[in-house]
């Protein structure tokens, strides 16, 4: 679609060398962000005639100055950072990757997944993808923010606060590491930030956001930076404490019932949880590791991203999707899981929940391709971001009015929110009832052969009965089969 005619004036920057010009249409930003980003990139390249020399856009590793904040094995924790001079927006990302909950499971993890327990083999640079990408084509709304990636090396869902001692085998300092990273970032420009987005993915990263977003906000306020707007983005960390499809003994992280694993873990890790949630669940703080129980106690705004059929949830529920078709009981369990998840998300106002069988999305290079009700995830996040910004301006304006008219004002807790931007849906959740009924879901591959599978092949593999499902949906079986073949 061509850009609208300029209504203000053409802004032209003469290119060097070739003499090209690049008109920037500032009136078309909201309506055609992709086109605007292309113009910006062309402008940037014109200003760097030596652009054959690749600009360094990677994040660089910094080990923490405070050596008491360590990974499980006592090696120093750290973070990767790509600064964006002049930007007032910061994105801190928490990596995920399961956990361990006793000496046996942690020893096994150290032997097989050492990168998640030690910093000794970390690379010096890291390339951001998805919401961490510096490329506007891949990351249209956050590409120019200050990017910080904190590697996960505490195995405690970012909750622990216990150091390694002569009497303990491992340190569990996830919550301490986050705090120390924030302290260092305050010396690198975070002190003048307007917005801090604490994001996380891949199970424990998403859970870590829910456990720490209020703590980060409170810590910044205690340091005199309460004006920084702290927000959370939790991807694939909204787990259910439901009954497993098939109960097993708690010998490994994968097979152990999530509730029991967390019960054991929080004692082993010396975990801290949000104070308001702790007060709600005194003596049963394990509840705070489950999204639908901790979310209502949070003060900071959080955007929840969650696949309705999360592979990690199915794994801990002992639904293992190997090369063999699932049984009818497993198929019913999977469908019920989607329904249960929808129910727990009913009071979440900022939400993106596709009916896909997958795990994590915000750091995937295809994250722009997934849609719910015609809206992509980056677009939904942008709408949420703008809405919070407008509400903040509305709040400050009203507070200023109150202060100017009343020498002893009281906070107006009933202040109505500012109107959200038009065409900006914030609550996006699929209503279709089975995995991959959303045609924009990620590609499915056979777990044995690695071959791509069509939706109908996948559903047959899952034991999907077309005739039975058509009857349940009140439609002709041929019509349903045609819809599936067309990806609807």
C-alpha positions as CSV (number, residue, x, y, z in Angstrom):
1,X,0.0,0.0,0.0
2,X,1.6,3.4,-1.0
3,X,2.3,5.9,1.7
4,X,-0.2,8.8,2.0
5,X,0.7,12.2,0.5
6,X,2.8,14.3,2.9
7,X,0.6,16.8,4.7
8,X,3.4,18.6,6.6
9,X,6.5,18.8,4.4
10,X,9.1,16.5,2.9
11,X,12.2,16.1,5.1
12,X,15.1,15.3,2.9
13,X,18.6,14.3,3.9
14,X,21.2,14.2,1.1
15,X,23.1,11.0,1.0
16,X,26.8,11.1,0.8
17,X,28.7,9.7,-2.2
18,X,25.9,8.6,-4.4
19,X,23.8,11.8,-3.9
20,X,20.6,9.8,-3.0
21,X,17.8,11.5,-1.0
22,X,15.5,9.8,1.5
23,X,12.2,11.6,2.2
24,X,10.9,10.7,5.6
25,X,7.1,10.6,5.9
26,X,6.4,11.3,9.6
27,X,2.7,11.4,9.1
28,X,2.6,7.7,8.1
29,X,4.3,6.3,11.2
30,X,1.3,4.9,13.0
31,X,-0.4,3.6,9.8
32,X,2.6,2.0,8.2
33,X,5.3,1.3,10.7
34,X,7.1,-1.2,8.5
35,X,7.5,1.4,5.7
36,X,8.7,4.0,8.2
37,X,11.3,1.7,9.6
38,X,12.6,1.0,6.1
39,X,13.0,4.7,5.5
40,X,14.9,5.0,8.8
41,X,17.3,2.2,7.8
42,X,17.9,3.7,4.4
43,X,18.7,7.0,6.1
44,X,21.1,5.4,8.6
45,X,22.9,3.7,5.8
46,X,23.2,6.9,3.9
47,X,24.9,8.6,6.9
48,X,27.5,5.8,7.1
49,X,29.3,5.6,3.7
50,X,31.5,2.9,5.2
51,X,28.6,0.7,6.0
52,X,30.4,-2.2,4.4
53,X,32.1,-2.3,7.8
54,X,29.4,-3.9,9.9
55,X,28.3,-1.8,12.9
56,X,28.6,-3.8,16.2
57,X,25.0,-4.5,17.3
58,X,25.8,-7.5,19.6
59,X,25.4,-7.4,23.3
60,X,28.6,-7.6,25.3
61,X,29.2,-9.6,28.4
62,X,29.9,-7.8,31.8
63,X,30.5,-9.9,34.9
64,X,29.1,-8.3,38.0
65,X,31.4,-6.1,40.1
66,X,29.7,-7.5,43.2
67,X,31.4,-10.9,43.3
68,X,29.1,-12.1,46.1
69,X,26.3,-12.4,43.5
70,X,27.1,-15.8,41.9
71,X,25.9,-18.6,39.7
72,X,25.2,-22.0,41.3
73,X,28.9,-23.1,41.3
74,X,30.2,-19.8,42.8
75,X,31.4,-18.3,39.5
76,X,30.4,-14.6,39.0
77,X,27.0,-13.8,37.6
78,X,26.7,-11.2,34.8
79,X,24.8,-9.8,32.0
80,X,25.0,-8.9,28.3
81,X,24.3,-5.3,27.3
82,X,23.9,-3.2,24.1
83,X,23.5,0.4,25.0
84,X,21.5,2.8,22.9
85,X,22.7,6.3,23.7
86,X,19.9,8.8,24.0
87,X,17.1,6.2,24.5
88,X,15.1,6.4,27.7
89,X,13.8,2.9,27.4
90,X,15.4,-0.1,28.9
91,X,14.6,-3.8,28.4
92,X,16.0,-6.3,30.9
93,X,15.5,-9.9,29.8
94,X,15.6,-12.9,32.1
95,X,16.6,-16.2,30.4
96,X,14.8,-19.3,31.3
97,X,15.6,-23.0,31.4
98,X,13.9,-25.2,34.0
99,X,15.4,-25.6,37.5
100,X,16.7,-28.2,40.0
101,X,15.3,-28.7,43.5
102,X,17.7,-31.0,45.5
103,X,21.3,-32.3,45.5
104,X,20.5,-35.1,43.1
105,X,18.7,-33.1,40.4
106,X,21.3,-30.2,40.7
107,X,24.2,-32.6,40.3
108,X,22.6,-34.0,37.2
109,X,21.9,-30.5,35.8
110,X,25.6,-29.5,36.5
111,X,26.8,-32.5,34.5
112,X,24.4,-32.1,31.5
113,X,23.5,-28.3,31.5
114,X,26.5,-26.6,33.0
115,X,25.9,-23.3,31.1
116,X,22.8,-22.9,33.3
117,X,24.8,-23.2,36.5
118,X,28.2,-21.5,35.7
119,X,29.5,-18.5,33.9
120,X,32.9,-20.1,33.1
121,X,32.0,-21.0,29.5
122,X,29.9,-18.0,28.6
123,X,30.7,-16.3,25.3
124,X,31.9,-12.6,25.2
125,X,29.1,-11.5,22.9
126,X,25.4,-12.4,22.3
127,X,23.2,-11.6,19.4
128,X,19.6,-10.5,20.2
129,X,16.7,-12.0,18.4
130,X,12.9,-11.3,18.5
131,X,12.2,-8.5,21.0
132,X,16.0,-8.3,21.7
133,X,16.9,-7.7,18.1
134,X,18.4,-4.4,17.0
135,X,16.9,-4.7,13.6
136,X,13.6,-2.7,13.1
137,X,12.4,-5.3,10.5
138,X,12.4,-8.0,13.3
139,X,11.7,-5.7,16.3
140,X,9.7,-2.7,15.1
141,X,8.9,-1.1,18.4
142,X,11.8,-1.9,20.8
143,X,14.8,-2.2,18.4
144,X,16.4,1.1,19.6
145,X,16.0,0.5,23.4
146,X,18.9,-0.3,25.7
147,X,19.0,-4.1,25.7
148,X,20.1,-6.2,28.7
149,X,20.2,-10.0,28.7
150,X,20.8,-11.8,32.0
151,X,21.8,-15.4,31.5
152,X,20.1,-17.9,33.8
153,X,22.7,-19.6,36.1
154,X,20.9,-19.9,39.4
155,X,18.4,-22.8,38.7
156,X,15.8,-21.3,41.0
157,X,13.3,-19.6,38.8
158,X,15.0,-16.3,39.7
159,X,13.8,-16.6,43.3
160,X,16.8,-17.6,45.4
161,X,18.8,-15.6,47.9
162,X,21.2,-18.1,49.4
163,X,25.0,-18.0,48.9
164,X,27.3,-21.0,48.5
165,X,29.0,-21.9,51.8
166,X,31.1,-24.6,53.2
167,X,27.9,-26.3,54.3
168,X,26.0,-25.9,51.0
169,X,26.7,-27.5,47.6
170,X,25.4,-24.7,45.4
171,X,24.4,-21.0,45.5
172,X,20.9,-20.0,44.6
173,X,20.9,-16.2,44.0
174,X,18.5,-15.5,41.2
175,X,16.7,-12.6,42.9
176,X,20.0,-11.2,44.2
177,X,21.5,-11.3,40.7
178,X,18.6,-9.2,39.3
179,X,19.0,-6.6,42.0
180,X,22.8,-6.3,41.4
181,X,22.3,-6.0,37.6
182,X,19.9,-3.1,38.2
183,X,22.4,-1.5,40.6
184,X,25.1,-1.6,37.9
185,X,22.7,-0.4,35.2
186,X,21.9,2.7,37.3
187,X,25.5,3.8,36.6
188,X,25.1,3.2,32.9
189,X,22.1,5.4,32.2
190,X,19.2,3.5,33.7
191,X,19.0,6.3,36.3
192,X,17.6,8.6,33.6
193,X,15.2,6.0,32.1
194,X,11.5,6.6,31.6
195,X,10.5,3.0,31.1
196,X,12.0,-0.3,32.3
197,X,10.5,-3.5,30.8
198,X,11.4,-6.6,32.7
199,X,10.8,-9.4,30.3
200,X,11.4,-13.2,30.5
201,X,10.7,-16.3,28.5
202,X,11.1,-20.1,28.5
203,X,9.4,-21.2,31.7
204,X,11.5,-19.9,34.5
205,X,12.3,-16.6,32.7
206,X,8.5,-15.8,32.5
207,X,7.9,-17.0,36.1
208,X,10.9,-14.9,37.2
209,X,9.2,-11.7,35.8
210,X,6.1,-12.4,37.9
211,X,8.3,-13.0,41.0
212,X,10.5,-10.0,40.6
213,X,8.7,-7.1,38.7
214,X,7.4,-5.5,41.9
215,X,10.7,-6.1,43.7
216,X,12.6,-4.2,40.9
217,X,10.1,-1.3,41.1
218,X,10.4,-1.2,44.9
219,X,14.2,-1.3,44.7
220,X,14.4,1.6,42.2
221,X,12.0,3.6,44.4
222,X,14.3,3.0,47.4
223,X,17.2,4.2,45.4
224,X,15.4,7.5,44.5
225,X,14.2,6.5,41.1
226,X,10.5,6.0,41.6
227,X,9.7,8.0,38.5
228,X,10.9,5.1,36.3
229,X,7.9,3.2,35.0
230,X,8.5,-0.5,35.6
231,X,6.5,-3.1,33.6
232,X,6.6,-6.8,33.1
233,X,6.4,-9.1,30.1
234,X,6.0,-12.8,31.0
235,X,6.3,-15.2,28.2
236,X,5.6,-19.0,28.6
237,X,5.8,-18.8,32.4
238,X,2.1,-19.1,33.3
239,X,2.0,-22.7,34.7
240,X,-0.9,-24.6,36.2
241,X,-0.7,-26.6,39.4
242,X,-3.1,-29.2,37.9
243,X,-3.1,-32.9,38.4
244,X,-0.7,-34.8,36.1
245,X,-2.1,-37.0,33.3
246,X,0.0,-39.8,34.8
247,X,1.5,-39.5,38.3
248,X,5.2,-40.4,38.7
249,X,7.7,-40.3,41.5
250,X,9.6,-37.1,42.0
251,X,13.0,-38.3,40.9
252,X,13.8,-35.8,38.0
253,X,12.9,-32.3,37.1
254,X,11.0,-33.3,34.0
255,X,8.8,-36.0,35.6
256,X,8.2,-34.4,39.0
257,X,4.8,-32.8,39.7
258,X,5.3,-29.0,39.4
259,X,3.7,-28.3,42.8
260,X,5.9,-30.9,44.6
261,X,9.1,-29.7,42.7
262,X,8.4,-26.1,43.8
263,X,7.6,-27.1,47.4
264,X,11.0,-28.8,47.6
265,X,12.8,-26.1,45.6
266,X,11.8,-23.0,47.6
267,X,13.3,-24.6,50.8
268,X,16.5,-25.7,48.9
269,X,16.9,-22.3,47.2
270,X,16.0,-20.0,50.1
271,X,13.5,-18.3,47.9
272,X,11.9,-14.9,48.3
273,X,8.5,-14.2,46.7
274,X,6.6,-10.9,46.4
275,X,5.6,-9.7,49.8
276,X,1.9,-9.3,49.0
277,X,1.7,-12.8,47.6
278,X,3.6,-14.2,50.6
279,X,1.1,-12.5,52.9
280,X,-1.7,-14.1,50.9
281,X,-0.2,-17.6,51.1
282,X,1.6,-17.7,54.4
283,X,3.2,-21.1,54.9
284,X,2.4,-22.1,51.3
285,X,4.6,-19.7,49.4
286,X,4.9,-22.2,46.6
287,X,1.6,-20.9,45.3
288,X,3.4,-17.7,44.2
289,X,5.2,-19.6,41.5
290,X,2.0,-20.1,39.6
291,X,0.9,-17.2,37.4
292,X,-2.8,-17.2,38.2
293,X,-2.1,-17.0,42.0
294,X,0.7,-14.4,42.0
295,X,-0.7,-12.1,39.3
296,X,-3.7,-10.8,41.3
297,X,-1.2,-9.6,44.1
298,X,1.1,-7.6,41.8
299,X,1.1,-3.8,41.6
300,X,3.2,-3.4,38.4
301,X,1.5,-3.8,35.0
302,X,2.3,-7.1,33.4
303,X,1.6,-8.3,29.8
304,X,1.1,-12.1,29.7
305,X,2.1,-14.2,26.7
306,X,1.2,-17.8,26.9
307,X,0.6,-20.6,24.4
308,X,-2.7,-22.3,25.3
309,X,-1.0,-25.7,24.7
310,X,2.4,-25.1,26.2
311,X,4.9,-27.9,25.5
312,X,6.6,-27.5,28.9
313,X,3.3,-27.7,30.8
314,X,2.5,-30.9,28.8
315,X,5.9,-32.4,29.6
316,X,5.6,-31.9,33.4
317,X,2.1,-33.2,33.1
318,X,3.6,-36.4,31.6
319,X,2.1,-35.9,28.1
320,X,5.0,-36.8,25.9
321,X,4.4,-36.2,22.2
322,X,6.7,-38.8,20.6
323,X,6.3,-40.3,17.1
324,X,3.2,-42.3,18.2
325,X,-0.4,-41.0,18.0
326,X,-1.8,-40.0,21.4
327,X,-4.6,-42.0,23.1
328,X,-8.1,-40.6,23.4
329,X,-7.5,-39.9,27.1
330,X,-4.4,-37.9,26.3
331,X,-6.3,-35.9,23.6
332,X,-9.1,-35.1,26.1
333,X,-6.4,-34.1,28.7
334,X,-4.8,-31.7,26.2
335,X,-8.1,-30.1,25.3
336,X,-9.0,-29.7,28.9
337,X,-5.6,-28.1,29.6
338,X,-6.5,-25.4,27.0
339,X,-9.8,-24.8,28.7
340,X,-8.3,-24.6,32.2
341,X,-5.6,-22.2,31.0
342,X,-8.3,-19.9,29.5
343,X,-10.2,-19.9,32.8
344,X,-7.1,-18.8,34.7
345,X,-6.5,-16.0,32.2
346,X,-10.0,-14.5,32.3
347,X,-9.0,-11.6,34.6
348,X,-5.8,-10.6,32.8
349,X,-6.4,-7.4,30.8
350,X,-3.2,-7.5,28.7
351,X,-2.8,-10.9,27.1
352,X,-1.7,-12.7,24.0
353,X,-2.6,-16.4,24.0
354,X,-2.6,-18.4,20.7
355,X,-4.0,-21.9,20.5
356,X,-0.7,-23.4,19.5
357,X,1.4,-26.3,20.7
358,X,4.7,-24.5,21.3
359,X,7.0,-23.0,24.0
360,X,8.4,-19.4,24.2
361,X,8.0,-16.8,21.5
362,X,9.3,-13.3,22.2
363,X,12.9,-14.1,21.3
364,X,12.0,-16.2,18.3
365,X,12.8,-14.6,14.9
366,X,9.2,-15.5,13.8
367,X,7.5,-13.7,16.7
368,X,6.0,-11.1,14.3
369,X,4.2,-13.8,12.3
370,X,2.0,-15.2,15.1
371,X,-1.4,-13.5,15.2
372,X,-4.5,-13.7,17.4
373,X,-7.7,-12.2,15.9
374,X,-5.6,-10.5,13.2
375,X,-3.2,-8.8,15.6
376,X,0.5,-9.6,15.9
377,X,2.3,-9.9,19.2
378,X,4.6,-6.8,18.6
379,X,1.5,-4.8,17.7
380,X,-0.3,-5.8,20.8
381,X,2.7,-5.0,23.0
382,X,2.9,-1.6,21.3
383,X,-0.8,-0.9,22.0
384,X,-0.2,-1.8,25.7
385,X,2.9,0.3,25.9
386,X,1.1,3.3,24.4
387,X,-1.9,2.8,26.7
388,X,0.3,2.8,29.8
389,X,2.2,5.9,28.6
390,X,-1.1,7.7,28.0
391,X,-2.4,6.7,31.4
392,X,0.8,7.9,33.1
393,X,0.4,11.3,31.4
394,X,-3.2,11.3,32.4
395,X,-2.4,10.5,36.0
396,X,0.4,13.1,36.3
397,X,-1.8,15.7,34.7
398,X,-4.6,15.0,37.1
399,X,-2.2,15.0,40.1
400,X,-0.8,18.3,39.0
401,X,-4.3,19.8,38.8
402,X,-5.0,18.4,42.3
403,X,-1.8,19.9,43.7
404,X,-2.5,23.3,42.2
405,X,-5.9,23.6,43.7
406,X,-5.4,21.8,47.1
407,X,-2.5,22.4,49.4
408,X,-3.1,19.1,51.1
409,X,-4.2,16.7,48.3
410,X,-5.0,13.0,48.7
411,X,-4.3,10.5,46.0
412,X,-7.2,10.0,43.7
413,X,-7.4,6.2,43.5
414,X,-10.6,6.3,41.5
415,X,-9.0,8.2,38.6
416,X,-10.5,6.8,35.4
417,X,-7.9,5.5,32.9
418,X,-7.2,7.4,29.7
419,X,-8.9,6.0,26.6
420,X,-6.9,3.3,24.8
421,X,-5.7,4.0,21.3
422,X,-8.2,3.1,18.6
423,X,-7.8,-0.3,16.9
424,X,-5.6,-1.4,19.8
425,X,-6.9,-4.7,21.2
426,X,-5.0,-5.7,24.4
427,X,-6.8,-8.9,25.4
428,X,-6.1,-11.4,22.6
429,X,-6.9,-15.1,23.3
430,X,-7.9,-17.8,20.8
431,X,-11.3,-19.5,21.4
432,X,-10.8,-22.4,19.0
433,X,-10.6,-25.7,21.0
434,X,-7.6,-27.7,19.8
435,X,-3.8,-27.3,19.3
436,X,-2.8,-25.5,16.1
437,X,-6.3,-24.4,15.2
438,X,-4.8,-21.0,14.7
439,X,-3.3,-20.9,11.1
440,X,-0.4,-18.6,12.1
441,X,1.0,-21.1,14.7
442,X,4.7,-22.0,14.3
443,X,5.6,-24.8,11.9
444,X,5.0,-28.3,13.3
445,X,7.7,-31.0,12.8
446,X,7.5,-34.7,13.4
447,X,9.6,-35.3,16.5
448,X,11.3,-38.4,15.1
449,X,11.8,-37.6,11.4
450,X,12.1,-33.8,11.7
451,X,9.8,-33.4,8.7
452,X,7.2,-30.6,8.5
453,X,3.6,-31.6,9.1
454,X,0.4,-30.0,7.8
455,X,-2.3,-29.2,10.3
456,X,-4.4,-32.1,9.3
457,X,-1.4,-34.5,9.5
458,X,-0.6,-33.1,13.0
459,X,-4.1,-33.5,14.2
460,X,-4.3,-37.1,13.0
461,X,-1.0,-37.7,14.7
462,X,-2.6,-36.3,17.9
463,X,-5.5,-38.8,17.5
464,X,-7.9,-36.2,16.2
465,X,-11.3,-37.8,15.1
466,X,-12.7,-35.5,12.4
467,X,-16.2,-37.0,12.5
468,X,-16.5,-36.9,16.3
469,X,-15.1,-33.3,16.5
470,X,-17.5,-32.2,13.7
471,X,-20.4,-33.6,15.7
472,X,-19.3,-31.8,18.8
473,X,-19.0,-28.5,16.8
474,X,-22.4,-29.0,15.2
475,X,-21.1,-29.1,11.6
476,X,-20.6,-31.4,8.6
477,X,-17.4,-33.5,8.8
478,X,-16.5,-32.6,5.2
479,X,-16.8,-28.9,6.0
480,X,-14.6,-29.3,9.0
481,X,-12.0,-31.3,7.0
482,X,-12.0,-28.6,4.4
483,X,-11.4,-25.9,7.0
484,X,-8.5,-27.8,8.5
485,X,-6.9,-28.4,5.1
486,X,-7.2,-24.6,4.4
487,X,-5.5,-23.8,7.7
488,X,-8.6,-22.2,9.2
